[in-house]
Amino acid sequence: VQLQASGGGLVPPGGSLRLSCVASGMIVSTNAIAWYRQGVGNPREWVATVTSGGAQGYRDSVKGRFAISRDNAKNTVYLQMNSLKFEDTAVYYCNVMRAGTNYWGQGTLVTVSS
């Protein structure tokens, strides 16, 4: 299983970014895929999940601003991030747990700065 995250960058407060997580060695539509993030000096925290059934969950601080989705044909999960805030600055990782093993993408850096 490999997860390739991309789409990070520098964006001003209030801006938007879309992160992508391309999976190989597994099928995203049959697994729960999550996004996590880790800011400098902070522990890694859960951001959002899309289940195999399509249900979505979000941490409270991103509800209404972030949206997780997937494209089954591209075997890719996305994280649309709108109304970005300084505190959203972090390295974002996609994640899947299969057969008791946690798989992580390499991370993509999101910097919110004016």
LOGULO-432362 format. One line per field, with one value per atom (N, C-alpha, C, O): x, y, z. Coordinates in nm, 3 decimals, padded with zeros to 5 digits, always signed. Layout:
N
x: X | ... $
y: Y | ... $
z: Z | ... $
END
This chain:
114
x: +00.085 | +00.000 | +00.088 | +00.182 | +00.057 | +00.129 | +00.028 | -00.070 | +00.054 | -00.029 | +00.058 | +00.161 | +00.019 | +00.097 | +00.014 | -00.084 | +00.054 | -00.018 | +00.047 | +00.169 | -00.035 | +00.016 | -00.087 | -00.198 | -00.047 | -00.139 | -00.116 | -00.184 | -00.022 | +00.007 | +00.072 | +00.110 | +00.083 | +00.146 | +00.126 | +00.080 | +00.162 | +00.149 | +00.022 | +00.001 | -00.061 | -00.187 | -00.218 | -00.186 | -00.277 | -00.310 | -00.432 | -00.508 | -00.451 | -00.572 | -00.697 | -00.706 | -00.793 | -00.913 | -00.905 | -01.006 | -00.787 | -00.769 | -00.810 | -00.860 | -00.788 | -00.830 | -00.718 | -00.634 | -00.720 | -00.631 | -00.706 | -00.798 | -00.666 | -00.720 | -00.603 | -00.515 | -00.605 | -00.505 | -00.555 | -00.674 | -00.460 | -00.492 | -00.413 | -00.300 | -00.472 | -00.405 | -00.433 | -00.543 | -00.331 | -00.344 | -00.298 | -00.188 | -00.383 | -00.352 | -00.313 | -00.366 | -00.220 | -00.186 | -00.175 | -00.142 | -00.204 | -00.200 | -00.326 | -00.333 | -00.425 | -00.552 | -00.657 | -00.624 | -00.781 | -00.891 | -00.955 | -01.003 | -00.955 | -01.001 | -01.149 | -01.191 | -01.227 | -01.371 | -01.409 | -01.522 | -01.318 | -01.347 | -01.277 | -01.273 | -01.223 | -01.151 | -01.190 | -01.233 | -01.173 | -01.186 | -01.052 | -00.949 | -01.054 | -00.934 | -00.944 | -01.049 | -00.836 | -00.837 | -00.725 | -00.624 | -00.747 | -00.644 | -00.609 | -00.697 | -00.480 | -00.428 | -00.338 | -00.302 | -00.304 | -00.209 | -00.124 | -00.161 | -00.007 | +00.085 | +00.153 | +00.230 | +00.124 | +00.192 | +00.321 | +00.342 | +00.406 | +00.536 | +00.513 | +00.440 | +00.576 | +00.566 | +00.437 | +00.413 | +00.352 | +00.222 | +00.215 | +00.285 | +00.131 | +00.111 | +00.028 | -00.043 | +00.039 | -00.042 | -00.188 | -00.220 | -00.276 | -00.417 | -00.501 | -00.469 | -00.610 | -00.704 | -00.780 | -00.816 | -00.803 | -00.873 | -01.008 | -01.111 | -01.007 | -01.130 | -01.116 | -01.005 | -01.230 | -01.235 | -01.351 | -01.457 | -01.328 | -01.438 | -01.438 | -01.336 | -01.552 | -01.561 | -01.587 | -01.613 | -01.579 | -01.607 | -01.750 | -01.779 | -01.838 | -01.977 | -02.002 | -02.114 | -01.898 | -01.911 | -01.942 | -01.952 | -01.958 | -01.983 | -01.858 | -01.745 | -01.881 | -01.769 | -01.772 | -01.878 | -01.654 | -01.643 | -01.532 | -01.432 | -01.548 | -01.452 | -01.426 | -01.513 | -01.303 | -01.279 | -01.355 | -01.381 | -01.391 | -01.479 | -01.420 | -01.493 | -01.290 | -01.230 | -01.230 | -01.204 | -01.260 | -01.261 | -01.400 | -01.419 | -01.497 | -01.633 | -01.684 | -01.669 | -01.743 | -01.796 | -01.693 | -01.728 | -01.566 | -01.460 | -01.390 | -01.350 | -01.375 | -01.307 | -01.409 | -01.514 | -01.376 | -01.462 | -01.375 | -01.285 | -01.402 | -01.329 | -01.415 | -01.537 | -01.351 | -01.423 | -01.330 | -01.210 | -01.385 | -01.300 | -01.349 | -01.466 | -01.254 | -01.282 | -01.240 | -01.122 | -01.339 | -01.309 | -01.236 | -01.149 | -01.269 | -01.204 | -01.054 | -00.974 | -01.019 | -00.878 | -00.813 | -00.694 | -00.892 | -00.841 | -00.773 | -00.665 | -00.841 | -00.785 | -00.885 | -01.005 | -00.832 | -00.911 | -00.863 | -00.744 | -00.958 | -00.926 | -00.964 | -01.050 | -00.899 | -00.939 | -00.946 | -00.843 | -01.066 | -01.086 | -01.087 | -01.166 | -00.998 | -00.984 | -01.014 | -00.944 | -01.118 | -01.160 | -01.147 | -01.135 | -01.151 | -01.144 | -01.030 | -01.048 | -00.914 | -00.800 | -00.758 | -00.767 | -00.712 | -00.669 | -00.523 | -00.467 | -00.461 | -00.321 | -00.302 | -00.203 | -00.397 | -00.383 | -00.400 | -00.383 | -00.433 | -00.439 | -00.300 | -00.284 | -00.202 | -00.067 | -00.015 | -00.013 | +00.027 | +00.072 | +00.116 | +00.094 | +00.179 | +00.200 | +00.079 | +00.042 | +00.018 | -00.103 | -00.067 | +00.007 | -00.122 | -00.095 | -00.225 | -00.325 | -00.225 | -00.337 | -00.302 | -00.185 | -00.404 | -00.386 | -00.492 | -00.608 | -00.450 | -00.545 | -00.493 | -00.373 | -00.587 | -00.549 | -00.606 | -00.726 | -00.517 | -00.559 | -00.494 | -00.373 | -00.575 | -00.525 | -00.434 | -00.331 | -00.475 | -00.402 | -00.277 | -00.205 | -00.250 | -00.131 | -00.174 | -00.263 | -00.109 | -00.134 | -00.042 | +00.080 | -00.100 | -00.021 | -00.035 | -00.144 | +00.079 | +00.082 | +00.142 | +00.236 | +00.085 | +00.150 | +00.267 | +00.290 | +00.341 | +00.464 | +00.439 | +00.531 | +00.319 | +00.287 | +00.305 | +00.393 | +00.218 | +00.229 | +00.208 | +00.116 | +00.296 | +00.298 | +00.199 | +00.199 | +00.115 | +00.023 | +00.065 | +00.072 | +00.094 | +00.134 | +00.034 | +00.017 | -00.031 | -00.125 | -00.056 | -00.028 | -00.029 | +00.048 | +00.013 | -00.015 | +00.016 | -00.006 | +00.127 | +00.129 $
y: -00.119 | +00.000 | +00.124 | +00.136 | +00.215 | +00.343 | +00.455 | +00.445 | +00.563 | +00.682 | +00.800 | +00.824 | +00.872 | +00.986 | +01.112 | +01.133 | +01.196 | +01.320 | +01.435 | +01.439 | +01.528 | +01.646 | +01.758 | +01.738 | +01.876 | +01.988 | +02.097 | +02.200 | +02.078 | +02.180 | +02.302 | +02.301 | +02.407 | +02.528 | +02.642 | +02.624 | +02.760 | +02.883 | +02.956 | +02.980 | +02.990 | +03.055 | +03.159 | +03.137 | +03.272 | +03.373 | +03.331 | +03.244 | +03.390 | +03.361 | +03.387 | +03.485 | +03.297 | +03.306 | +03.234 | +03.220 | +03.190 | +03.122 | +02.977 | +02.926 | +02.911 | +02.771 | +02.688 | +02.739 | +02.562 | +02.463 | +02.331 | +02.305 | +02.250 | +02.114 | +02.016 | +02.019 | +01.931 | +01.827 | +01.699 | +01.670 | +01.625 | +01.498 | +01.386 | +01.406 | +01.269 | +01.151 | +01.037 | +00.983 | +01.002 | +00.894 | +00.764 | +00.756 | +00.664 | +00.537 | +00.433 | +00.431 | +00.346 | +00.230 | +00.109 | +00.122 | -00.007 | -00.128 | -00.151 | -00.244 | -00.068 | -00.080 | +00.000 | +00.079 | -00.021 | +00.049 | +00.143 | +00.099 | +00.273 | +00.370 | +00.352 | +00.380 | +00.304 | +00.295 | +00.186 | +00.184 | +00.096 | -00.012 | +00.005 | -00.086 | +00.124 | +00.152 | +00.290 | +00.378 | +00.305 | +00.437 | +00.509 | +00.459 | +00.625 | +00.704 | +00.831 | +00.896 | +00.866 | +00.984 | +01.081 | +01.043 | +01.205 | +01.307 | +01.345 | +01.361 | +01.358 | +01.408 | +01.527 | +01.552 | +01.599 | +01.708 | +01.721 | +01.679 | +01.780 | +01.803 | +01.937 | +01.957 | +02.028 | +02.156 | +02.147 | +02.051 | +02.245 | +02.246 | +02.244 | +02.328 | +02.148 | +02.139 | +02.081 | +02.077 | +02.035 | +01.980 | +01.832 | +01.785 | +01.758 | +01.619 | +01.609 | +01.702 | +01.496 | +01.474 | +01.462 | +01.395 | +01.529 | +01.527 | +01.489 | +01.518 | +01.421 | +01.381 | +01.502 | +01.592 | +01.504 | +01.615 | +01.571 | +01.632 | +01.464 | +01.421 | +01.277 | +01.226 | +01.213 | +01.075 | +01.059 | +01.118 | +00.979 | +00.931 | +00.779 | +00.714 | +00.723 | +00.577 | +00.508 | +00.573 | +00.377 | +00.300 | +00.324 | +00.316 | +00.353 | +00.381 | +00.524 | +00.560 | +00.606 | +00.745 | +00.844 | +00.964 | +00.795 | +00.887 | +00.970 | +00.923 | +01.094 | +01.186 | +01.232 | +01.249 | +01.251 | +01.304 | +01.407 | +01.395 | +01.508 | +01.618 | +01.656 | +01.644 | +01.702 | +01.761 | +01.893 | +01.956 | +01.934 | +02.050 | +02.177 | +02.256 | +02.195 | +02.321 | +02.338 | +02.448 | +02.231 | +02.245 | +02.225 | +02.240 | +02.191 | +02.170 | +02.296 | +02.407 | +02.278 | +02.390 | +02.457 | +02.539 | +02.423 | +02.482 | +02.378 | +02.408 | +02.259 | +02.152 | +02.050 | +02.031 | +01.986 | +01.880 | +01.768 | +01.791 | +01.647 | +01.530 | +01.459 | +01.447 | +01.412 | +01.342 | +01.241 | +01.239 | +01.159 | +01.064 | +01.049 | +01.068 | +01.014 | +00.983 | +00.838 | +00.806 | +00.751 | +00.608 | +00.573 | +00.485 | +00.640 | +00.610 | +00.643 | +00.578 | +00.744 | +00.784 | +00.725 | +00.746 | +00.651 | +00.592 | +00.698 | +00.678 | +00.811 | +00.930 | +00.987 | +00.988 | +01.033 | +01.105 | +01.249 | +01.277 | +01.341 | +01.483 | +01.546 | +01.495 | +01.655 | +01.739 | +01.882 | +01.947 | +01.931 | +02.070 | +02.155 | +02.133 | +02.252 | +02.338 | +02.481 | +02.540 | +02.537 | +02.674 | +02.758 | +02.706 | +02.888 | +02.981 | +02.944 | +02.935 | +02.924 | +02.877 | +02.982 | +03.102 | +02.932 | +03.016 | +02.988 | +02.885 | +03.080 | +03.061 | +02.926 | +02.856 | +02.890 | +02.767 | +02.640 | +02.530 | +02.652 | +02.535 | +02.499 | +02.396 | +02.584 | +02.557 | +02.427 | +02.411 | +02.336 | +02.204 | +02.122 | +02.159 | +02.010 | +01.907 | +01.815 | +01.766 | +01.793 | +01.711 | +01.574 | +01.561 | +01.472 | +01.333 | +01.260 | +01.282 | +01.174 | +01.084 | +00.950 | +00.914 | +00.878 | +00.760 | +00.656 | +00.688 | +00.531 | +00.420 | +00.311 | +00.286 | +00.248 | +00.134 | +00.007 | -00.003 | -00.087 | -00.213 | -00.328 | -00.329 | -00.423 | -00.543 | -00.506 | -00.568 | -00.403 | -00.363 | -00.282 | -00.248 | -00.251 | -00.171 | -00.033 | -00.019 | +00.070 | +00.207 | +00.245 | +00.230 | +00.293 | +00.339 | +00.491 | +00.546 | +00.557 | +00.702 | +00.747 | +00.686 | +00.854 | +00.920 | +01.001 | +01.007 | +01.062 | +01.131 | +01.270 | +01.331 | +01.321 | +01.452 | +01.562 | +01.557 | +01.662 | +01.779 | +01.902 | +01.906 | +02.001 | +02.116 | +02.223 | +02.266 | +02.265 | +02.376 | +02.489 | +02.473 | +02.604 | +02.721 | +02.833 | +02.877 | +02.879 | +02.990 | +03.112 | +03.120 | +03.207 | +03.324 | +03.443 | +03.429 | +03.560 | +03.682 | +03.743 | +03.847 $
z: +00.000 | +00.000 | +00.000 | +00.079 | -00.089 | -00.092 | -00.107 | -00.181 | -00.036 | -00.042 | -00.081 | -00.017 | -00.183 | -00.232 | -00.216 | -00.288 | -00.121 | -00.095 | -00.170 | -00.186 | -00.215 | -00.285 | -00.274 | -00.225 | -00.320 | -00.326 | -00.224 | -00.227 | -00.134 | -00.036 | -00.099 | -00.216 | -00.019 | -00.067 | +00.030 | +00.142 | -00.018 | +00.062 | +00.018 | -00.101 | +00.114 | +00.082 | +00.189 | +00.306 | +00.152 | +00.253 | +00.335 | +00.291 | +00.450 | +00.528 | +00.445 | +00.372 | +00.458 | +00.377 | +00.244 | +00.175 | +00.208 | +00.081 | +00.083 | +00.183 | -00.030 | -00.046 | -00.107 | -00.182 | -00.074 | -00.135 | -00.146 | -00.068 | -00.241 | -00.249 | -00.243 | -00.329 | -00.143 | -00.130 | -00.197 | -00.199 | -00.251 | -00.315 | -00.249 | -00.205 | -00.243 | -00.191 | -00.289 | -00.295 | -00.366 | -00.464 | -00.399 | -00.346 | -00.405 | -00.342 | -00.446 | -00.557 | -00.407 | -00.488 | -00.396 | -00.278 | -00.452 | -00.370 | -00.289 | -00.209 | -00.309 | -00.239 | -00.316 | -00.405 | -00.280 | -00.346 | -00.245 | -00.141 | -00.275 | -00.177 | -00.144 | -00.032 | -00.241 | -00.217 | -00.118 | -00.069 | -00.087 | +00.006 | +00.141 | +00.223 | +00.162 | +00.286 | +00.341 | +00.267 | +00.471 | +00.531 | +00.518 | +00.563 | +00.456 | +00.434 | +00.517 | +00.521 | +00.582 | +00.670 | +00.632 | +00.573 | +00.668 | +00.664 | +00.808 | +00.893 | +00.833 | +00.959 | +00.929 | +00.814 | +01.034 | +01.018 | +01.143 | +01.252 | +01.121 | +01.233 | +01.215 | +01.121 | +01.307 | +01.308 | +01.386 | +01.461 | +01.370 | +01.439 | +01.589 | +01.643 | +01.656 | +01.801 | +01.853 | +01.974 | +01.761 | +01.800 | +01.767 | +01.677 | +01.836 | +01.799 | +01.671 | +01.634 | +01.605 | +01.486 | +01.527 | +01.625 | +01.452 | +01.486 | +01.367 | +01.252 | +01.399 | +01.296 | +01.243 | +01.319 | +01.110 | +01.047 | +00.990 | +01.018 | +00.910 | +00.844 | +00.797 | +00.778 | +00.780 | +00.731 | +00.634 | +00.652 | +00.532 | +00.447 | +00.456 | +00.430 | +00.492 | +00.510 | +00.377 | +00.276 | +00.379 | +00.258 | +00.210 | +00.091 | +00.304 | +00.268 | +00.225 | +00.188 | +00.231 | +00.188 | +00.300 | +00.275 | +00.422 | +00.533 | +00.561 | +00.544 | +00.604 | +00.629 | +00.773 | +00.833 | +00.828 | +00.962 | +00.966 | +00.894 | +01.051 | +01.060 | +01.205 | +01.292 | +01.229 | +01.360 | +01.367 | +01.264 | +01.486 | +01.501 | +01.438 | +01.379 | +01.449 | +01.404 | +01.253 | +01.203 | +01.178 | +01.031 | +00.973 | +00.852 | +01.056 | +01.005 | +00.936 | +00.987 | +00.820 | +00.744 | +00.655 | +00.570 | +00.674 | +00.591 | +00.504 | +00.391 | +00.554 | +00.481 | +00.432 | +00.492 | +00.320 | +00.267 | +00.213 | +00.132 | +00.259 | +00.211 | +00.108 | +00.124 | +00.003 | -00.103 | -00.168 | -00.140 | -00.255 | -00.326 | -00.469 | -00.500 | -00.554 | -00.694 | -00.714 | -00.724 | -00.720 | -00.728 | -00.857 | -00.858 | -00.964 | -01.092 | -01.087 | -01.153 | -01.010 | -00.998 | -00.873 | -00.848 | -00.794 | -00.670 | -00.583 | -00.527 | -00.573 | -00.506 | -00.407 | -00.431 | -00.295 | -00.195 | -00.191 | -00.199 | -00.178 | -00.177 | -00.043 | +00.030 | -00.013 | +00.099 | +00.048 | +00.027 | +00.028 | -00.012 | +00.113 | +00.205 | +00.117 | +00.234 | +00.196 | +00.114 | +00.254 | +00.227 | +00.354 | +00.465 | +00.336 | +00.450 | +00.544 | +00.666 | +00.487 | +00.566 | +00.669 | +00.645 | +00.783 | +00.894 | +00.926 | +00.886 | +00.997 | +01.036 | +01.104 | +01.080 | +01.189 | +01.267 | +01.186 | +01.239 | +01.058 | +00.971 | +00.915 | +00.850 | +00.942 | +00.895 | +00.956 | +01.078 | +00.869 | +00.916 | +00.796 | +00.681 | +00.826 | +00.725 | +00.731 | +00.837 | +00.616 | +00.607 | +00.551 | +00.453 | +00.616 | +00.579 | +00.551 | +00.620 | +00.451 | +00.435 | +00.497 | +00.510 | +00.535 | +00.618 | +00.588 | +00.561 | +00.595 | +00.591 | +00.683 | +00.692 | +00.752 | +00.835 | +00.771 | +00.746 | +00.746 | +00.684 | +00.760 | +00.782 | +00.799 | +00.869 | +00.986 | +01.009 | +01.058 | +01.177 | +01.152 | +01.246 | +01.027 | +00.995 | +00.948 | +00.864 | +01.005 | +00.965 | +00.850 | +00.859 | +00.742 | +00.628 | +00.617 | +00.627 | +00.595 | +00.586 | +00.454 | +00.403 | +00.399 | +00.288 | +00.340 | +00.461 | +00.250 | +00.288 | +00.343 | +00.397 | +00.332 | +00.385 | +00.283 | +00.197 | +00.294 | +00.209 | +00.297 | +00.378 | +00.279 | +00.369 | +00.325 | +00.210 | +00.418 | +00.397 | +00.489 | +00.611 | +00.430 | +00.508 | +00.482 | +00.368 | +00.587 | +00.577 | +00.634 | +00.754 | +00.548 | +00.590 | +00.503 | +00.384 | +00.565 | +00.488 | +00.445 | +00.379 $
END
